[in-house]
């Protein structure tokens, strides 16, 4: 009996069976899912912040720290990534007091880092992109410079008020002799006194009071792993930035000049 041919036939059959195409074999192997997810807060994301401490050109200088809190949660794909109450650390990069004759107070802020309530921290660089609508300061969005309001109307009011007071005093002094002349001399003296007061006093300082809302725009992506976004065991949030908000405009207060 010859077994050679039978062995050859069996081998060919085995090869064909191994090469048989089944519907299951046509399905691609699904890629393995990653062990963790990542969440990206994209460049250009706007984040509202509240001032924890006050900043003023009168008391704040270059290099001083600024402390803020986020006031609204930022979510990515339905997941809160930056909760309200996260901490932002900033730095005053320049500060200039207003001049005695012209010029306005101004300073610049730079945001340096953001810490989530669970302690996870990311460093970055960003500038102020918006101010509270109640604030009287002006923001140069291109430079990120915050400037105090102008005070030309306040200067004119000081001179006018002192002139009126001088005219009244001069008129009383001239009763019975030359009241018109006395009023004129008094008005001139009052105007001169008002002008001197304007020349020796500074204009309004630029101020961001505690509780003022500012807006930050991210200049780069912030990436977080899912494991870094566990906020379930955090204590109740306390808003340390509660305060009086922006200072009222000096124009609205009648603008009284004070010596520095």
Secondary structure as GFF3:
##gff-version 3
##sequence-region A 1 260
A	DSSP	alpha_helix	4	18	.	.	.	ID=ss1
A	DSSP	alpha_helix	23	26	.	.	.	ID=ss2
A	DSSP	beta_strand	38	41	.	.	.	ID=ss3
A	DSSP	beta_strand	46	51	.	.	.	ID=ss4
A	DSSP	beta_strand	55	56	.	.	.	ID=ss5
A	DSSP	beta_strand	65	70	.	.	.	ID=ss6
A	DSSP	beta_strand	74	76	.	.	.	ID=ss7
A	DSSP	beta_strand	79	82	.	.	.	ID=ss8
A	DSSP	beta_strand	87	96	.	.	.	ID=ss9
A	DSSP	beta_strand	106	115	.	.	.	ID=ss10
A	DSSP	beta_strand	121	131	.	.	.	ID=ss11
A	DSSP	beta_strand	138	140	.	.	.	ID=ss12
A	DSSP	beta_strand	145	147	.	.	.	ID=ss13
A	DSSP	alpha_helix	152	173	.	.	.	ID=ss14
A	DSSP	alpha_helix	179	200	.	.	.	ID=ss15
A	DSSP	beta_strand	207	208	.	.	.	ID=ss16
A	DSSP	beta_strand	213	217	.	.	.	ID=ss17
A	DSSP	beta_strand	222	225	.	.	.	ID=ss18
A	DSSP	three_ten_helix	226	228	.	.	.	ID=ss19
A	DSSP	alpha_helix	250	253	.	.	.	ID=ss20
###
